[in-house]
């Protein structure tokens, strides 16, 4: 009890009190007592008041200007977005008009069926039919051990990356898929699957998991052929070693949209010289030139760096 009473009555150690008395701090006034000290204090307070007042006035005067600049920037962004939407609508309308006129011209010449087959093959036309559906998602946690085929590229095991999706899509092409779309993005002969940070881009359009891959083809043959392909074996490795989630199954009917922003271009052979000696035959065409055989080979080609049809 004596110790508690001492602590309550004397919260400050006696040694600190004795030291303060020795320095003469006890009982000393904090304000200056001389006229000169008071004058210096008054001048300092006046200067501080002037600085605070000037700062407040400047801030008050700058508020309308900042508000105007902010409103002007917002208006510029709004106007730019509106103009971009109008231009995009004009592009879509013009593309639809060109497609309609093209179909009308080819129909008059009896080539409408050939155009439909060509647009379906390269990805500019919509496709409907049976096929295969594959849904991919990132792992909820790190999977088990095993050989890491992605260590050299600094991949992490929990997430599906662009290289993974490339290999899986190429496996579907190898299995006989006639048309493929990823999250509604139709793959064409010029499509590319890339990465931007943690996001996967298909034709520069970011996708978010889960990734739904739709492939039109033989619903009976396509699933088994994909499981036996390189892409199917790689997907099983991702599931077993990293916990990547995948669900797949045949589909009786799929609707794949046409690619947006893709122009179908036909190659034509260069006209030969009208006069002069006949050039010697060559087994390899010059760069940039097209041969009649290249016209018949328009369509997706195999690729190891992007998604394309073999």
Backbone torsions as a table, in degrees:
resi	resn	phi	psi	omega
1	UNK	NA	-37.3	-179.6
2	UNK	-61.5	-41.3	-179.9
3	UNK	-65.3	-42.8	179.1
4	UNK	-64.2	-41.0	179.0
5	UNK	-63.8	-40.6	179.2
6	UNK	-63.7	-41.6	-179.6
7	UNK	-65.1	-39.9	-178.6
8	UNK	-72.5	-39.7	-177.2
9	UNK	-80.1	-32.9	-176.4
10	UNK	-125.7	80.2	-178.7
11	UNK	-69.3	-26.0	179.7
12	UNK	-98.5	132.3	179.6
13	UNK	-61.5	141.2	-178.5
14	UNK	-61.6	-29.9	178.8
15	UNK	-64.3	-39.6	177.6
16	UNK	-65.1	-41.3	179.0
17	UNK	-63.6	-40.9	179.1
18	UNK	-64.9	-39.8	178.6
19	UNK	-65.1	-39.3	178.6
20	UNK	-65.1	-40.3	178.3
21	UNK	-66.1	-34.0	179.8
22	UNK	-67.1	-33.9	179.1
23	UNK	-82.3	-8.6	178.7
24	UNK	79.7	20.5	-177.7
25	UNK	-81.8	-20.4	-177.8
26	UNK	-76.1	124.9	177.4
27	UNK	86.0	-3.7	-179.0
28	UNK	-81.2	139.0	178.5
29	UNK	-78.5	141.5	-179.7
30	UNK	-82.0	-25.9	-179.9
31	UNK	-83.8	149.7	178.6
32	UNK	-66.3	145.7	-178.3
33	UNK	-102.4	-21.2	-178.8
34	UNK	-85.7	161.1	179.6
35	UNK	-66.3	-38.8	179.6
36	UNK	-64.7	-42.2	179.2
37	UNK	-63.9	-40.4	179.0
38	UNK	-66.8	-34.8	178.2
39	UNK	-65.2	-44.5	178.3
40	UNK	-61.3	-41.4	179.0
41	UNK	-63.8	-41.6	179.8
42	UNK	-64.4	-41.8	178.9
43	UNK	-64.0	-41.5	179.0
44	UNK	-63.0	-42.7	177.9
45	UNK	-64.8	-37.5	178.6
46	UNK	-65.1	-43.3	177.8
47	UNK	-62.2	-42.3	178.2
48	UNK	-62.2	-40.8	178.8
49	UNK	-64.6	-40.0	178.6
50	UNK	-63.3	-43.2	-179.8
51	UNK	-62.1	-45.5	-179.8
52	UNK	-63.6	-40.6	-179.6
53	UNK	-65.5	-45.1	180.0
54	UNK	-63.1	-41.5	179.0
55	UNK	-62.4	-43.0	178.9
56	UNK	-63.8	-41.7	179.2
57	UNK	-64.1	-43.9	179.7
58	UNK	-63.0	-42.1	179.0
59	UNK	-64.2	-38.8	179.6
60	UNK	-66.9	-39.4	179.6
61	UNK	-71.5	-28.8	-177.9
62	UNK	-80.2	-18.7	-177.1
63	UNK	-60.4	-46.9	177.8
64	UNK	-61.1	-39.6	179.9
65	UNK	-64.9	-43.5	178.3
66	UNK	-64.5	-39.6	178.6
67	UNK	-63.8	-39.4	177.8
68	UNK	-64.8	-42.4	178.1
69	UNK	-63.0	-41.6	179.2
70	UNK	-62.8	-45.6	179.3
71	UNK	-63.8	-37.2	179.2
72	UNK	-65.8	-41.1	178.3
73	UNK	-65.5	-41.8	178.2
74	UNK	-61.9	-41.1	179.6
75	UNK	-66.1	-39.1	177.7
76	UNK	-63.0	-42.8	178.5
77	UNK	-63.1	-42.8	179.8
78	UNK	-63.7	-45.0	178.8
79	UNK	-63.4	-41.7	178.3
80	UNK	-63.0	-40.9	178.9
81	UNK	-65.1	-41.7	179.0
82	UNK	-63.9	-43.2	179.2
83	UNK	-64.4	-39.6	178.6
84	UNK	-64.2	-40.2	178.0
85	UNK	-63.9	-40.1	178.7
86	UNK	-65.1	-43.8	178.6
87	UNK	-63.2	-40.1	178.3
88	UNK	-63.7	-40.2	177.6
89	UNK	-64.4	-39.5	177.4
90	UNK	-64.7	-40.3	178.3
91	UNK	-62.1	-45.4	-179.6
92	UNK	-64.0	-41.7	179.4
93	UNK	-65.0	-42.7	178.8
94	UNK	-65.2	-40.5	178.3
95	UNK	-63.1	-41.4	178.6
96	UNK	-65.2	-38.0	179.0
97	UNK	-66.8	-43.0	178.4
98	UNK	-62.9	-42.5	179.8
99	UNK	-63.1	-40.1	179.2
100	UNK	-65.1	-44.7	178.8
101	UNK	-65.3	-36.9	178.9
102	UNK	-64.7	-44.2	178.6
103	UNK	-64.7	-39.2	179.9
104	UNK	-64.4	-42.7	-179.5
105	UNK	-65.7	-41.9	-179.3
106	UNK	-71.6	-31.2	177.8
107	UNK	-66.8	-36.0	177.2
108	UNK	-65.9	-30.6	179.2
109	UNK	-91.1	0.1	177.9
110	UNK	80.8	19.1	-177.6
111	UNK	-112.9	22.1	-177.3
112	UNK	-66.2	-39.0	179.7
113	UNK	-65.7	-38.7	178.5
114	UNK	-65.1	-38.8	178.3
115	UNK	-65.6	-41.7	179.2
116	UNK	-61.9	-41.1	178.7
117	UNK	-66.4	-38.4	-178.7
118	UNK	-68.7	-45.3	180.0
119	UNK	-64.5	-35.4	177.5
120	UNK	-68.0	-36.4	-177.5
121	UNK	-70.1	-40.3	-177.0
122	UNK	-88.4	-13.7	174.0
123	UNK	105.5	1.7	-179.8
124	UNK	-83.5	-16.1	-179.8
125	UNK	-110.1	151.8	178.1
126	UNK	-69.1	149.5	-177.6
127	UNK	-130.7	140.0	177.3
128	UNK	-135.3	135.4	179.2
129	UNK	165.7	-179.7	178.3
130	UNK	-72.3	165.8	179.5
131	UNK	176.8	-141.9	-169.2
132	UNK	-140.6	135.8	180.0
133	UNK	-118.2	131.1	-178.7
134	UNK	-132.2	123.2	-180.0
135	UNK	-113.1	122.5	-177.9
136	UNK	-115.4	144.3	179.0
137	UNK	-148.0	156.1	178.2
138	UNK	-66.6	156.3	179.7
139	UNK	-72.4	145.4	176.5
140	UNK	-73.2	-28.9	174.9
141	UNK	-151.3	174.3	-178.3
142	UNK	-68.0	134.3	179.7
143	UNK	-78.5	-168.1	-176.7
144	UNK	-77.1	-169.9	-177.1
145	UNK	-80.6	-156.5	-177.6
146	UNK	121.1	177.5	179.5
147	UNK	-72.6	132.9	-178.0
148	UNK	-98.4	102.1	-179.4
149	UNK	-79.1	-0.9	-175.6
150	UNK	-117.0	9.4	-178.5
151	UNK	-63.6	-38.5	-176.3
152	UNK	-64.0	-23.0	-178.9
153	UNK	-103.8	13.5	177.4
154	UNK	58.9	40.2	177.5
155	UNK	-84.5	150.7	170.8
156	UNK	-99.1	150.7	-171.8
157	UNK	-78.8	-19.1	-171.7
158	UNK	-83.6	-22.2	-173.0
159	UNK	-111.9	147.7	173.2
160	UNK	-82.6	132.0	-174.9
161	UNK	-114.2	172.7	-176.5
162	UNK	-62.1	-38.5	179.3
163	UNK	-64.0	-36.4	177.3
164	UNK	-62.5	-47.3	-178.7
165	UNK	-65.6	-35.4	176.6
166	UNK	-60.3	-48.2	-178.3
167	UNK	-65.0	-38.4	-179.6
168	UNK	-67.7	-43.4	179.1
169	UNK	-65.4	-42.2	176.8
170	UNK	-63.1	-31.2	174.4
171	UNK	-65.2	-36.0	176.4
172	UNK	-67.9	-41.2	174.9
173	UNK	-59.6	-43.4	-179.2
174	UNK	-63.3	-32.2	-178.5
175	UNK	-77.6	-8.1	176.6
176	UNK	111.4	17.4	178.1
177	UNK	-66.0	138.1	-180.0
178	UNK	-93.8	-26.1	178.9
179	UNK	-156.1	143.7	-176.5
180	UNK	-137.3	141.9	173.8
181	UNK	-136.0	141.5	178.6
182	UNK	-118.9	115.6	-177.4
183	UNK	51.0	40.6	178.2
184	UNK	84.5	-3.6	178.9
185	UNK	-94.3	112.5	-178.0
186	UNK	-73.0	133.0	177.4
187	UNK	-87.9	136.0	180.0
188	UNK	-120.6	-174.4	178.2
189	UNK	-67.5	-18.1	-179.0
190	UNK	-110.6	9.8	-177.4
191	UNK	-70.8	149.6	178.0
192	UNK	-136.9	137.9	175.9
193	UNK	-107.4	116.8	-174.9
194	UNK	-130.6	177.4	179.2
195	UNK	-125.3	143.6	172.5
196	UNK	-133.1	96.1	-172.8
197	UNK	70.6	-124.4	177.6
198	UNK	-93.7	-2.0	-177.0
199	UNK	-93.9	148.3	175.0
200	UNK	-100.7	130.1	179.7
201	UNK	-109.5	134.9	170.9
202	UNK	-118.6	111.9	-174.2
203	UNK	54.9	44.4	177.5
204	UNK	65.4	17.8	175.8
205	UNK	-110.7	120.1	-177.1
206	UNK	-70.1	142.0	177.7
207	UNK	-118.2	153.3	177.4
208	UNK	-122.7	145.4	178.2
209	UNK	-70.1	154.7	0.3
210	UNK	-74.4	153.4	-178.4
211	UNK	-99.7	116.5	-179.8
212	UNK	-98.1	114.7	-179.0
213	UNK	-106.5	118.9	178.7
214	UNK	-111.1	129.7	-178.8
215	UNK	-128.8	123.4	177.4
216	UNK	-87.8	131.8	-179.2
217	UNK	174.9	-164.3	178.8
218	UNK	-70.6	111.6	-175.9
219	UNK	-66.2	-20.9	178.8
220	UNK	-87.1	-37.7	-176.1
221	UNK	-90.3	-35.2	-171.3
222	UNK	-60.6	-45.5	-179.3
223	UNK	-59.9	-45.9	179.9
224	UNK	-67.3	-39.3	178.8
225	UNK	-65.5	-35.9	178.0
226	UNK	-68.2	-39.7	178.9
227	UNK	-61.6	-32.4	-179.2
228	UNK	-86.1	-11.1	-177.6
229	UNK	-79.4	171.7	177.8
230	UNK	-62.6	-38.4	178.8
231	UNK	-65.3	-39.5	177.9
232	UNK	-66.9	-40.7	177.3
233	UNK	-65.8	-37.5	178.2
234	UNK	-66.8	-37.6	178.6
235	UNK	-65.4	-39.1	176.9
236	UNK	-63.2	-37.6	176.9
237	UNK	-64.4	-39.8	177.2
238	UNK	-64.1	-38.6	179.5
239	UNK	-68.1	-45.4	-174.8
240	UNK	-74.3	-38.4	-171.9
241	UNK	-95.4	-25.6	-173.0
242	UNK	-125.7	-4.6	178.4
243	UNK	76.8	15.7	175.3
244	UNK	-61.7	131.8	-176.3
245	UNK	-92.7	135.5	-178.7
246	UNK	-146.8	132.8	173.4
247	UNK	-127.2	136.9	-174.8
248	UNK	-142.6	157.2	177.2
249	UNK	-179.5	155.5	177.8
250	UNK	-70.3	153.9	179.8
251	UNK	-130.0	135.9	-179.9
252	UNK	-76.3	-29.0	-178.2
253	UNK	-149.5	129.1	177.6
254	UNK	-130.8	143.9	175.8
255	UNK	-117.8	112.4	179.2
256	UNK	-108.6	126.0	-179.6
257	UNK	-74.3	164.5	173.8
258	UNK	-77.2	157.2	-180.0
259	UNK	-70.5	145.2	179.6
260	UNK	-102.8	137.1	177.5
261	UNK	76.7	23.6	-179.7
262	UNK	-117.5	128.5	-179.0
263	UNK	-105.7	127.3	178.1
264	UNK	-82.0	119.5	-178.3
265	UNK	-120.9	137.4	-180.0
266	UNK	-106.1	137.2	178.2
267	UNK	-86.8	141.5	178.1
268	UNK	-126.4	145.3	-179.2
269	UNK	-70.5	148.6	176.1
270	UNK	-70.2	142.7	177.1
271	UNK	-74.3	135.1	179.0
272	UNK	-74.6	166.0	178.9
273	UNK	-65.6	143.0	-179.4
274	UNK	-79.7	-24.2	-178.2
275	UNK	-144.9	162.3	178.7
276	UNK	105.6	174.7	-178.1
277	UNK	-66.2	149.5	179.3
278	UNK	-75.9	127.1	-178.6
279	UNK	-67.4	152.1	-180.0
280	UNK	-68.8	144.7	179.7
281	UNK	-65.0	148.5	-179.2
282	UNK	-130.7	143.7	-178.9
283	UNK	-87.7	-14.1	-179.7
284	UNK	-128.4	124.5	-179.3
285	UNK	-68.3	156.9	179.1
286	UNK	-71.1	152.7	178.8
287	UNK	-59.7	135.6	177.5
288	UNK	87.5	-12.1	179.8
289	UNK	-91.6	160.0	-179.7
290	UNK	-122.3	146.4	178.8
291	UNK	-114.5	159.9	178.1
292	UNK	-55.7	-32.9	-179.7
293	UNK	-67.6	-27.0	-180.0
294	UNK	-71.2	-21.4	179.7
295	UNK	-67.8	-39.2	-177.9
296	UNK	-77.9	-11.0	-176.5
297	UNK	-104.3	20.8	178.3
298	UNK	-69.0	131.4	-179.8
299	UNK	150.3	177.6	-178.9
300	UNK	-61.7	147.8	177.9
301	UNK	-127.0	152.7	-177.0
302	UNK	-64.7	146.7	179.8
303	UNK	-151.0	147.0	178.1
304	UNK	-102.3	-8.2	-178.0
305	UNK	-110.0	-11.6	178.6
306	UNK	-144.3	176.4	-179.6
307	UNK	-87.6	118.5	178.2
308	UNK	-153.2	157.6	-174.5
309	UNK	-88.3	132.1	178.4
310	UNK	-71.3	NA	NA
